[in-house]
Amino acid sequence: MRKRSLLRTSWEVLRGIIFMALLSAVITFSLGGMLGFVWGQVLIQTICLLIWLGTIYGVMWTQGDRERNFVQFGRMEPDLLWGLKVGLMACVLPVLTGIIPILCKAQVVPDIIFVYKLLNPHLLVLINCLLSPDIYTYESSWWQVLAVNLYQLLIPAASAAGYLLGYNRISLMEKLVYKNKKKPGSPGKNLKR
């Protein structure tokens, strides 16, 4: 029987998260001039979230598709919660960064929310919407501080969705690209046999 490695797969997802966070930082800071406009903020945040979640989804879709083959040939037992397990394991480090706003709100440490923003550039616009840059973090309400941390739950959600869709061989990209069209190479109705 083939065995899964939770740590290895979680590291693969976390590595993608880190790389996409760096790419999001480049996008956010290079397009920073648009941050003064609402439409610019929405555009930047949408792009950053799509590439961040798309990376997690892609890694886990491939994993689910591969494991479906192993299950079909009896080399592995099915585990449909595998994507959720990997996502929960991969979000440990991002959730640990969520301690920063909580400590700032409780005034245990000085207001170093900028460190949290630097560690989560893909969520910069959302963080700024919830925790206004014009006030100190301890002046924000507790629900705002907790809401900032809830964004990290997108990691296990994207991981579980990607794995399940890959396991069931449902490709969102294929659905978007070939919407109401025949796939290239698929037999048509008028083929002579």
CYANA upper distance limits for C-alpha pairs under 8 A (distance plus 0.5 A):
  1 MET  CA     74 GLY  CA      8.26
  1 MET  CA     75 ARG  CA      5.34
  1 MET  CA     76 MET  CA      5.96
  2 ARG  CA     70 PHE  CA      8.40
  2 ARG  CA     75 ARG  CA      6.14
  2 ARG  CA     76 MET  CA      5.89
  3 LYS  CA     76 MET  CA      7.55
  5 SER  CA      9 THR  CA      6.64
  6 LEU  CA     10 SER  CA      6.38
  6 LEU  CA     85 LYS  CA      8.25
  6 LEU  CA     86 VAL  CA      6.71
  6 LEU  CA     89 MET  CA      8.35
  7 LEU  CA     11 TRP  CA      6.43
  7 LEU  CA     89 MET  CA      8.25
  8 ARG  CA     12 GLU  CA      6.75
  9 THR  CA     13 VAL  CA      6.88
  9 THR  CA     86 VAL  CA      7.15
 10 SER  CA     14 LEU  CA      6.52
 10 SER  CA     86 VAL  CA      5.65
 10 SER  CA     87 GLY  CA      7.44
 10 SER  CA     89 MET  CA      6.49
 10 SER  CA     90 ALA  CA      5.35
 11 TRP  CA     15 ARG  CA      6.36
 11 TRP  CA     90 ALA  CA      7.21
 12 GLU  CA     16 GLY  CA      6.88
 12 GLU  CA     59 VAL  CA      8.23
 13 VAL  CA     17 ILE  CA      6.74
 13 VAL  CA     55 THR  CA      8.42
 13 VAL  CA     56 ILE  CA      6.43
 13 VAL  CA     59 VAL  CA      7.09
 13 VAL  CA     60 MET  CA      8.31
 13 VAL  CA     86 VAL  CA      8.47
 13 VAL  CA     87 GLY  CA      8.29
 13 VAL  CA     90 ALA  CA      6.87
 14 LEU  CA     18 ILE  CA      6.65
 14 LEU  CA     90 ALA  CA      5.87
 14 LEU  CA     91 CYS  CA      8.03
 15 ARG  CA     19 PHE  CA      6.68
 16 GLY  CA     20 MET  CA      6.51
 16 GLY  CA     55 THR  CA      6.67
 16 GLY  CA     56 ILE  CA      7.33
 17 ILE  CA     21 ALA  CA      6.49
 17 ILE  CA     52 TRP  CA      6.89
 17 ILE  CA     55 THR  CA      7.63
 17 ILE  CA     56 ILE  CA      7.47
 18 ILE  CA     22 LEU  CA      6.84
 19 PHE  CA     23 LEU  CA      6.81
 20 MET  CA     24 SER  CA      6.40
 20 MET  CA     51 ILE  CA      7.23
 20 MET  CA     52 TRP  CA      5.96
 20 MET  CA     55 THR  CA      7.88
 20 MET  CA    122 HIS  CA      8.41
 21 ALA  CA     25 ALA  CA      6.66
 21 ALA  CA     52 TRP  CA      7.43
 21 ALA  CA    119 LEU  CA      8.36
 21 ALA  CA    120 ASN  CA      7.09
 21 ALA  CA    121 PRO  CA      6.46
 21 ALA  CA    122 HIS  CA      6.09
 22 LEU  CA     26 VAL  CA      6.93
 22 LEU  CA    121 PRO  CA      7.97
 23 LEU  CA     27 ILE  CA      6.77
 24 SER  CA     28 THR  CA      6.39
 24 SER  CA     48 CYS  CA      5.83
 24 SER  CA     51 ILE  CA      8.48
 24 SER  CA     52 TRP  CA      8.31
 24 SER  CA    121 PRO  CA      6.47
 24 SER  CA    122 HIS  CA      5.60
 25 ALA  CA     29 PHE  CA      6.45
 25 ALA  CA    121 PRO  CA      5.56
 25 ALA  CA    122 HIS  CA      7.18
 26 VAL  CA     30 SER  CA      6.29
 27 ILE  CA     31 LEU  CA      6.46
 27 ILE  CA     44 ILE  CA      7.96
 27 ILE  CA     48 CYS  CA      8.09
 28 THR  CA     32 GLY  CA      6.18
 28 THR  CA     44 ILE  CA      6.90
 28 THR  CA     48 CYS  CA      8.39
 28 THR  CA    121 PRO  CA      7.78
 28 THR  CA    122 HIS  CA      8.31
 31 LEU  CA     35 LEU  CA      7.93
 31 LEU  CA     44 ILE  CA      8.07
 34 MET  CA     39 TRP  CA      8.45
 34 MET  CA     40 GLY  CA      5.14
 34 MET  CA     41 GLN  CA      7.23
 35 LEU  CA     40 GLY  CA      5.97
 35 LEU  CA     41 GLN  CA      5.58
 36 GLY  CA     40 GLY  CA      7.68
 36 GLY  CA     41 GLN  CA      7.96
 37 PHE  CA     41 GLN  CA      6.82
 38 VAL  CA     42 VAL  CA      6.75
 39 TRP  CA     43 LEU  CA      6.54
 40 GLY  CA     44 ILE  CA      6.54
 41 GLN  CA     45 GLN  CA      6.50
 41 GLN  CA    125 VAL  CA      6.83
 42 VAL  CA     46 THR  CA      6.45
 42 VAL  CA    125 VAL  CA      8.49
 43 LEU  CA     47 ILE  CA      6.69
 44 ILE  CA     48 CYS  CA      6.64
 44 ILE  CA    125 VAL  CA      8.42
 45 GLN  CA     49 LEU  CA      6.52
 45 GLN  CA    122 HIS  CA      7.55
 45 GLN  CA    123 LEU  CA      7.45
 45 GLN  CA    124 LEU  CA      8.16
 45 GLN  CA    125 VAL  CA      6.55
 45 GLN  CA    126 LEU  CA      7.92
 46 THR  CA     50 LEU  CA      6.53
 47 ILE  CA     51 ILE  CA      6.81
 48 CYS  CA     52 TRP  CA      6.53
 48 CYS  CA    122 HIS  CA      5.66
 48 CYS  CA    123 LEU  CA      8.11
 49 LEU  CA     53 LEU  CA      6.33
 49 LEU  CA     54 GLY  CA      8.45
 49 LEU  CA    122 HIS  CA      6.78
 49 LEU  CA    123 LEU  CA      7.95
 50 LEU  CA     54 GLY  CA      6.02
 51 ILE  CA     55 THR  CA      6.54
 52 TRP  CA     56 ILE  CA      7.30
 52 TRP  CA    122 HIS  CA      7.61
 53 LEU  CA     57 TYR  CA      6.54
 53 LEU  CA    154 LEU  CA      8.18
 53 LEU  CA    155 ILE  CA      7.81
 53 LEU  CA    158 ALA  CA      6.76
 54 GLY  CA     58 GLY  CA      6.37
 55 THR  CA     59 VAL  CA      6.74
 56 ILE  CA     60 MET  CA      6.80
 56 ILE  CA    155 ILE  CA      7.70
 56 ILE  CA    158 ALA  CA      6.75
 56 ILE  CA    159 SER  CA      6.32
 56 ILE  CA    162 GLY  CA      7.98
 57 TYR  CA     61 TRP  CA      6.34
 57 TYR  CA    158 ALA  CA      5.98
 57 TYR  CA    159 SER  CA      6.15
 57 TYR  CA    161 ALA  CA      7.60
 57 TYR  CA    162 GLY  CA      4.91
 57 TYR  CA    163 TYR  CA      7.94
 58 GLY  CA     62 THR  CA      6.74
 58 GLY  CA    162 GLY  CA      7.13
 59 VAL  CA     63 GLN  CA      6.88
 59 VAL  CA    162 GLY  CA      8.19
 60 MET  CA     64 GLY  CA      6.54
 60 MET  CA     83 GLY  CA      7.14
 60 MET  CA    159 SER  CA      6.26
 60 MET  CA    160 ALA  CA      8.12
 60 MET  CA    162 GLY  CA      5.53
 60 MET  CA    163 TYR  CA      5.18
 60 MET  CA    166 GLY  CA      7.74
 61 TRP  CA     65 ASP  CA      6.62
 61 TRP  CA    162 GLY  CA      4.95
 61 TRP  CA    163 TYR  CA      5.23
 61 TRP  CA    164 LEU  CA      7.83
 61 TRP  CA    165 LEU  CA      6.84
 61 TRP  CA    166 GLY  CA      4.58
 61 TRP  CA    167 TYR  CA      7.68
 62 THR  CA     66 ARG  CA      6.61
 62 THR  CA    163 TYR  CA      8.03
 62 THR  CA    166 GLY  CA      6.66
 63 GLN  CA     67 GLU  CA      6.58
 63 GLN  CA    163 TYR  CA      7.00
 63 GLN  CA    166 GLY  CA      7.62
 63 GLN  CA    167 TYR  CA      8.41
 64 GLY  CA     68 ARG  CA      6.61
 64 GLY  CA     83 GLY  CA      8.42
 64 GLY  CA    162 GLY  CA      7.98
 64 GLY  CA    163 TYR  CA      5.03
 64 GLY  CA    164 LEU  CA      6.92
 64 GLY  CA    165 LEU  CA      7.85
 64 GLY  CA    166 GLY  CA      4.98
 64 GLY  CA    167 TYR  CA      4.67
 64 GLY  CA    168 ASN  CA      8.33
 65 ASP  CA     69 ASN  CA      7.37
 65 ASP  CA    163 TYR  CA      8.13
 65 ASP  CA    166 GLY  CA      4.98
 65 ASP  CA    167 TYR  CA      5.18
 65 ASP  CA    168 ASN  CA      7.81
 65 ASP  CA    169 ARG  CA      6.70
 66 ARG  CA     70 PHE  CA      7.25
 66 ARG  CA    167 TYR  CA      8.16
 67 GLU  CA     71 VAL  CA      6.63
 67 GLU  CA     76 MET  CA      8.04
 67 GLU  CA    167 TYR  CA      7.46
 68 ARG  CA     72 GLN  CA      6.65
 68 ARG  CA     78 PRO  CA      8.35
 68 ARG  CA    167 TYR  CA      5.80
 68 ARG  CA    168 ASN  CA      8.18
 69 ASN  CA     73 PHE  CA      6.87
 70 PHE  CA     74 GLY  CA      6.71
 70 PHE  CA     75 ARG  CA      5.51
 70 PHE  CA     76 MET  CA      5.97
 71 VAL  CA     75 ARG  CA      6.32
 71 VAL  CA     76 MET  CA      5.36
 71 VAL  CA     77 GLU  CA      6.37
 71 VAL  CA     78 PRO  CA      6.49
 80 LEU  CA    163 TYR  CA      8.42
 80 LEU  CA    164 LEU  CA      7.19
 81 LEU  CA     85 LYS  CA      6.80
 81 LEU  CA    160 ALA  CA      7.59
 82 TRP  CA     86 VAL  CA      6.66
 82 TRP  CA    160 ALA  CA      7.83
 82 TRP  CA    163 TYR  CA      7.94
 83 GLY  CA     87 GLY  CA      6.55
 83 GLY  CA    156 PRO  CA      7.88
 83 GLY  CA    159 SER  CA      5.62
 83 GLY  CA    160 ALA  CA      4.53
 83 GLY  CA    161 ALA  CA      7.81
 83 GLY  CA    162 GLY  CA      7.77
 83 GLY  CA    163 TYR  CA      5.54
 83 GLY  CA    164 LEU  CA      7.67
 84 LEU  CA     88 LEU  CA      6.58
 84 LEU  CA    156 PRO  CA      5.86
 84 LEU  CA    157 ALA  CA      7.50
 84 LEU  CA    159 SER  CA      6.58
 84 LEU  CA    160 ALA  CA      4.94
 85 LYS  CA     89 MET  CA      6.71
 85 LYS  CA    156 PRO  CA      8.10
 85 LYS  CA    160 ALA  CA      8.45
 86 VAL  CA     90 ALA  CA      6.47
 86 VAL  CA    156 PRO  CA      7.78
 86 VAL  CA    159 SER  CA      7.53
 87 GLY  CA     91 CYS  CA      6.58
 87 GLY  CA    155 ILE  CA      6.13
 87 GLY  CA    156 PRO  CA      4.25
 87 GLY  CA    157 ALA  CA      7.72
 87 GLY  CA    158 ALA  CA      8.16
 87 GLY  CA    159 SER  CA      5.62
 87 GLY  CA    160 ALA  CA      7.31
 88 LEU  CA     92 VAL  CA      7.25
 88 LEU  CA    155 ILE  CA      7.94
 88 LEU  CA    156 PRO  CA      5.78
 90 ALA  CA    155 ILE  CA      8.05
 90 ALA  CA    156 PRO  CA      8.31
 91 CYS  CA     95 VAL  CA      6.41
 91 CYS  CA    152 GLN  CA      7.27
 91 CYS  CA    153 LEU  CA      8.19
 91 CYS  CA    155 ILE  CA      6.68
 91 CYS  CA    156 PRO  CA      7.58
 92 VAL  CA     96 LEU  CA      6.67
 93 LEU  CA     97 THR  CA      7.07
 94 PRO  CA     98 GLY  CA      7.29
 94 PRO  CA    152 GLN  CA      7.11
 95 VAL  CA     99 ILE  CA      7.80
 95 VAL  CA    149 ASN  CA      7.56
 95 VAL  CA    152 GLN  CA      6.81
 97 THR  CA    116 TYR  CA      6.96
 97 THR  CA    119 LEU  CA      7.90
 98 GLY  CA    102 ILE  CA      7.52
 98 GLY  CA    116 TYR  CA      7.83
 98 GLY  CA    148 VAL  CA      8.32
 98 GLY  CA    149 ASN  CA      6.02
 99 ILE  CA    103 LEU  CA      6.58
100 ILE  CA    104 CYS  CA      6.65
100 ILE  CA    112 ILE  CA      7.91
100 ILE  CA    113 ILE  CA      7.24
100 ILE  CA    115 VAL  CA      8.42
100 ILE  CA    116 TYR  CA      6.84
101 PRO  CA    105 LYS  CA      6.53
101 PRO  CA    112 ILE  CA      8.49
101 PRO  CA    113 ILE  CA      6.57
101 PRO  CA    116 TYR  CA      7.74
101 PRO  CA    137 THR  CA      7.57
101 PRO  CA    145 VAL  CA      6.68
102 ILE  CA    106 ALA  CA      6.68
102 ILE  CA    145 VAL  CA      6.96
102 ILE  CA    146 LEU  CA      8.20
103 LEU  CA    107 GLN  CA      6.53
103 LEU  CA    108 VAL  CA      5.77
103 LEU  CA    109 VAL  CA      6.42
104 CYS  CA    108 VAL  CA      6.69
104 CYS  CA    109 VAL  CA      6.02
104 CYS  CA    110 PRO  CA      6.64
104 CYS  CA    111 ASP  CA      5.71
104 CYS  CA    112 ILE  CA      7.34
104 CYS  CA    113 ILE  CA      7.63
104 CYS  CA    137 THR  CA      6.51
104 CYS  CA    138 TYR  CA      6.59
105 LYS  CA    137 THR  CA      5.91
105 LYS  CA    138 TYR  CA      4.45
105 LYS  CA    139 GLU  CA      7.88
105 LYS  CA    140 SER  CA      7.80
105 LYS  CA    142 TRP  CA      8.03
105 LYS  CA    145 VAL  CA      7.96
106 ALA  CA    138 TYR  CA      7.07
107 GLN  CA    111 ASP  CA      8.10
107 GLN  CA    138 TYR  CA      6.98
111 ASP  CA    136 TYR  CA      7.14
111 ASP  CA    137 THR  CA      6.86
111 ASP  CA    138 TYR  CA      8.22
112 ILE  CA    116 TYR  CA      7.92
113 ILE  CA    117 LYS  CA      6.88
113 ILE  CA    137 THR  CA      7.66
114 PHE  CA    118 LEU  CA      6.61
115 VAL  CA    119 LEU  CA      6.71
116 TYR  CA    120 ASN  CA      6.67
117 LYS  CA    121 PRO  CA      6.29
117 LYS  CA    123 LEU  CA      8.10
117 LYS  CA    124 LEU  CA      6.35
117 LYS  CA    127 ILE  CA      7.82
120 ASN  CA    124 LEU  CA      7.02
123 LEU  CA    127 ILE  CA      6.50
124 LEU  CA    128 ASN  CA      6.63
125 VAL  CA    129 CYS  CA      6.68
126 LEU  CA    130 LEU  CA      6.81
126 LEU  CA    148 VAL  CA      8.26
127 ILE  CA    131 LEU  CA      6.19
127 ILE  CA    132 SER  CA      8.35
127 ILE  CA    148 VAL  CA      6.64
128 ASN  CA    132 SER  CA      5.70
128 ASN  CA    133 PRO  CA      6.58
130 LEU  CA    144 GLN  CA      6.19
130 LEU  CA    145 VAL  CA      8.21
130 LEU  CA    147 ALA  CA      8.18
130 LEU  CA    148 VAL  CA      7.38
131 LEU  CA    135 ILE  CA      8.39
131 LEU  CA    137 THR  CA      7.24
131 LEU  CA    140 SER  CA      7.10
131 LEU  CA    144 GLN  CA      7.12
131 LEU  CA    145 VAL  CA      7.76
135 ILE  CA    139 GLU  CA      7.06
135 ILE  CA    140 SER  CA      8.14
136 TYR  CA    140 SER  CA      7.64
140 SER  CA    144 GLN  CA      7.03
140 SER  CA    145 VAL  CA      7.69
141 SER  CA    145 VAL  CA      7.17
142 TRP  CA    146 LEU  CA      6.63
143 TRP  CA    147 ALA  CA      6.36
144 GLN  CA    148 VAL  CA      6.82
145 VAL  CA    149 ASN  CA      7.37
146 LEU  CA    150 LEU  CA      6.97
147 ALA  CA    151 TYR  CA      7.63
150 LEU  CA    154 LEU  CA      8.40
153 LEU  CA    157 ALA  CA      6.96
154 LEU  CA    158 ALA  CA      6.41
155 ILE  CA    159 SER  CA      6.54
156 PRO  CA    160 ALA  CA      6.40
157 ALA  CA    161 ALA  CA      6.58
158 ALA  CA    162 GLY  CA      6.39
159 SER  CA    163 TYR  CA      6.63
160 ALA  CA    164 LEU  CA      6.63
161 ALA  CA    165 LEU  CA      6.51
162 GLY  CA    166 GLY  CA      6.47
163 TYR  CA    167 TYR  CA      6.42
164 LEU  CA    168 ASN  CA      6.63
165 LEU  CA    169 ARG  CA      6.31
165 LEU  CA    170 ILE  CA      5.48
165 LEU  CA    171 SER  CA      7.32
166 GLY  CA    170 ILE  CA      6.49
166 GLY  CA    171 SER  CA      7.52
171 SER  CA    175 LYS  CA      6.82
172 LEU  CA    176 LEU  CA      6.69
173 MET  CA    177 VAL  CA      6.51
174 GLU  CA    178 TYR  CA      6.18
174 GLU  CA    179 LYS  CA      8.31
175 LYS  CA    179 LYS  CA      6.05
178 TYR  CA    182 LYS  CA      7.17
178 TYR  CA    183 LYS  CA      6.87
182 LYS  CA    186 SER  CA      7.09
187 PRO  CA    191 LEU  CA      7.59
